[in-house]
């Protein structure tokens, strides 16, 4: 469950974290691509079957549907807010990557300007 929450949180704010730790940009890009595939294409998240399997091994029952359906929609927020939250996550991702681009472009401009 914590790994699932961590993945979703990383998809949302990983670009912002990469402002500080630039090595995170490539794992974040892969996470965003996978998250987009789950939302837009309907791919299955590999963490859900793993979580269900581990639950069965511990003597608990699995659950129907996916992680978001079980733990987030209708629990943390009403299902009617799904579209709004997806847009918010998309905005956070865009802000993170635009910020990364501007920081890298600004750094190059300073390097070029200082060599003149």
Secondary structure as the mmCIF struct_conf table of DSSP 4:
data_model
#
loop_
_struct_conf.conf_type_id
_struct_conf.id
_struct_conf.beg_label_comp_id
_struct_conf.beg_label_asym_id
_struct_conf.beg_label_seq_id
_struct_conf.end_label_comp_id
_struct_conf.end_label_asym_id
_struct_conf.end_label_seq_id
HELX_RH_AL_P HELX_RH_AL_P1 UNK A 2 UNK A 20
TURN_TY1_P TURN_TY1_P1 UNK A 22 UNK A 23
HELX_RH_AL_P HELX_RH_AL_P2 UNK A 24 UNK A 36
HELX_RH_PI_P HELX_RH_PI_P1 UNK A 37 UNK A 41
HELX_LH_PP_P HELX_LH_PP_P1 UNK A 43 UNK A 45
HELX_RH_AL_P HELX_RH_AL_P3 UNK A 46 UNK A 57
TURN_TY1_P TURN_TY1_P2 UNK A 58 UNK A 59
BEND BEND1 UNK A 64 UNK A 65
HELX_RH_AL_P HELX_RH_AL_P4 UNK A 67 UNK A 67
HELX_RH_PI_P HELX_RH_PI_P2 UNK A 68 UNK A 72
STRN STRN1 UNK A 73 UNK A 73
TURN_TY1_P TURN_TY1_P3 UNK A 74 UNK A 76
STRN STRN2 UNK A 77 UNK A 77
HELX_RH_3T_P HELX_RH_3T_P1 UNK A 79 UNK A 81
HELX_RH_AL_P HELX_RH_AL_P5 UNK A 82 UNK A 114
TURN_TY1_P TURN_TY1_P4 UNK A 115 UNK A 115
#
